[in-house]
């Protein structure tokens, strides 16, 4: 599917059309990932980058990549301790 977006000329102060397209894809992928609508791997696919670069973009934009609560971490630690006994 192809989507055409008409942008004001002002956008072209920030780069050529290919650069703007790349940034739109990245920012959209970050937004969807932050909202929990897509996975990390889907985000990297939509942003057309590898998963490690996408993780770095998340970090740069203060978007958590590991979303584990303190309670979940405590349960994991308890489970791990029971396995090594």
ChimeraX attribute file (.defattr): number of C-alpha atoms within 10 A of each C-alpha:
attribute: neighborCount
match mode: 1-to-1
recipient: residues
	/A:1	2
	/A:2	4
	/A:3	5
	/A:4	5
	/A:5	7
	/A:6	6
	/A:7	8
	/A:8	7
	/A:9	7
	/A:10	7
	/A:11	11
	/A:12	12
	/A:13	8
	/A:14	9
	/A:15	11
	/A:16	10
	/A:17	11
	/A:18	9
	/A:19	12
	/A:20	15
	/A:21	13
	/A:22	15
	/A:23	14
	/A:24	13
	/A:25	18
	/A:26	21
	/A:27	17
	/A:28	15
	/A:29	25
	/A:30	24
	/A:31	16
	/A:32	17
	/A:33	21
	/A:34	19
	/A:35	10
	/A:36	10
	/A:37	12
	/A:38	16
	/A:39	14
	/A:40	22
	/A:41	16
	/A:42	16
	/A:43	27
	/A:44	23
	/A:45	16
	/A:46	19
	/A:47	21
	/A:48	15
	/A:49	15
	/A:50	12
	/A:51	16
	/A:52	12
	/A:53	13
	/A:54	24
	/A:55	21
	/A:56	13
	/A:57	16
	/A:58	20
	/A:59	12
	/A:60	10
	/A:61	12
	/A:62	10
	/A:63	17
	/A:64	13
	/A:65	15
	/A:66	8
	/A:67	8
	/A:68	9
	/A:69	9
	/A:70	9
	/A:71	9
	/A:72	11
	/A:73	11
	/A:74	11
	/A:75	12
	/A:76	12
	/A:77	12
	/A:78	11
	/A:79	11
	/A:80	11
	/A:81	10
	/A:82	9
	/A:83	8
	/A:84	6
	/A:85	5
